[in-house]
């Protein structure tokens, strides 16, 4: 299977669309309401550049991205706020071609505390991991077993 066909095959597996809102945090009244393809294979969310410019999002830097067919491209990125399923987060957004399909990528999903349920093609809330950031225990504490704590929702 060639790279392009493999990419589109992978893209069709477990993908779906989700309504999202995007806005410039400095101009919160100017919002975009879009239907975005949820695609965790994309690191960042992508929005057509003309729409980002319309709400005042400015390119802040240029980054390199590897495409599904192996090409490496450069694109401008800016900062916006995204809302999905009532959750919102600041996020980086790629300035896509003006006719590009909006993508909801992994970075934004992680900020929202959402993950993909591939079976039901839905976004679900998740508990994020904070691994390797526990303060060291003192010698006296090491003699005591760790007791699980109940965390209330």
C-alpha positions in Angstrom: 0.0 0.0 0.0 1.5 3.4 -1.0 2.0 6.1 1.7 -0.9 8.3 0.5 -3.4 5.4 0.5 -2.1 4.2 4.0 -2.6 7.7 5.3 -6.2 8.0 4.1 -7.0 4.5 5.3 -5.6 5.4 8.8 -7.5 8.7 8.7 -10.8 7.0 8.1 -10.4 4.6 11.1 -12.0 6.0 14.2 -12.4 9.6 12.9 -15.5 11.7 13.3 -16.5 15.4 13.5 -17.2 17.4 16.6 -18.6 21.0 16.9 -15.9 23.4 18.3 -15.6 27.1 19.1 -12.4 29.0 18.5 -11.7 32.6 19.5 -8.9 35.0 20.0 -8.4 35.4 23.8 -7.9 39.1 23.3 -11.2 39.4 21.4 -13.5 36.8 23.0 -16.7 38.1 21.4 -15.5 37.2 17.9 -15.9 33.4 17.8 -15.8 30.7 15.2 -18.3 27.8 15.4 -16.9 25.0 13.3 -17.4 21.3 12.7 -13.8 19.9 13.0 -12.5 16.5 12.2 -11.2 14.8 15.4 -7.8 13.4 14.4 -5.3 12.5 17.2 -2.7 11.8 14.5 -2.4 15.6 14.2 -0.4 17.2 17.0 -2.1 20.6 16.8 -5.5 21.8 15.7 -5.7 23.3 12.2 -8.1 26.0 11.2 -8.3 27.7 7.8 -6.0 30.8 7.9 -8.6 33.2 6.6 -11.0 32.3 9.5 -8.2 32.8 12.1 -7.4 36.1 10.6 -11.1 37.1 10.6 -11.2 36.7 14.4 -7.9 38.5 14.9 -5.6 35.5 15.7 -2.1 36.4 14.6 0.7 34.1 13.5 3.3 34.0 16.3 5.9 31.6 14.8 6.5 29.2 12.0 6.8 25.5 12.7 7.7 22.4 10.6 5.2 19.6 10.2 5.4 16.1 8.7 2.5 15.3 6.5 0.9 11.8 6.2 2.6 11.3 2.8 6.0 12.0 4.3 6.5 15.6 3.1 7.7 18.2 5.6 6.0 21.6 5.4 6.3 24.9 7.3 3.2 26.7 8.5 2.4 29.6 10.8 0.9 28.9 14.2 -0.9 31.2 16.6 -2.7 31.1 19.9 -6.4 30.8 20.4 -8.9 29.5 22.9 -10.9 26.4 22.0 -14.2 25.1 23.5 -15.5 21.6 23.0 -18.3 19.9 25.0 -18.4 22.8 27.5 -14.6 22.6 28.3 -12.2 25.3 27.1 -8.4 25.7 26.9 -5.8 27.9 25.4 -4.2 26.2 22.5 -1.8 26.5 19.5 -3.6 26.5 16.1 -2.1 26.0 12.7 -3.0 28.5 10.0 -4.2 26.0 7.4 -4.9 26.7 3.7 -8.0 28.8 3.3 -10.0 25.8 2.0 -8.6 23.3 4.6 -10.9 21.1 6.7 -10.6 22.1 10.4 -8.8 19.5 12.5 -9.1 19.0 16.2 -5.6 17.7 17.3 -4.1 15.9 20.2 -2.6 19.0 21.9 -6.0 20.7 22.1 -7.7 17.6 23.3 -5.2 17.1 26.1 -5.7 20.7 27.2 -9.5 20.1 27.2 -9.1 16.9 29.3 -10.8 14.9 26.5 -9.9 11.7 24.7 -11.3 9.7 21.8 -13.6 6.8 22.4 -12.9 5.1 19.0 -15.6 2.5 19.4 -18.4 5.0 19.9 -16.7 7.8 17.8 -17.1 10.3 20.7 -15.0 12.5 22.9 -15.0 11.5 26.6 -13.5 13.2 29.7 -10.3 11.6 31.0 -8.1 12.0 34.0 -4.7 13.3 32.9 -1.4 11.7 34.0 1.1 13.6 36.1 3.9 11.0 36.1 7.2 11.5 37.8 6.4 14.6 39.6 5.8 13.3 43.2 8.0 15.0 45.9 10.6 12.6 47.4 9.4 10.9 50.6 11.3 11.3 53.8 13.0 8.3 55.4 10.4 8.1 58.2 7.6 8.1 55.6 9.2 5.3 53.7 8.6 2.9 56.6 4.8 3.6 56.4 2.9 2.0 53.5 1.2 4.3 51.1 -2.5 4.4 51.8 -4.9 4.9 48.9 -6.9 8.1 49.2 -10.4 8.4 47.9 -10.7 11.3 45.5 -14.2 12.8 45.3 -15.6 13.8 41.9 
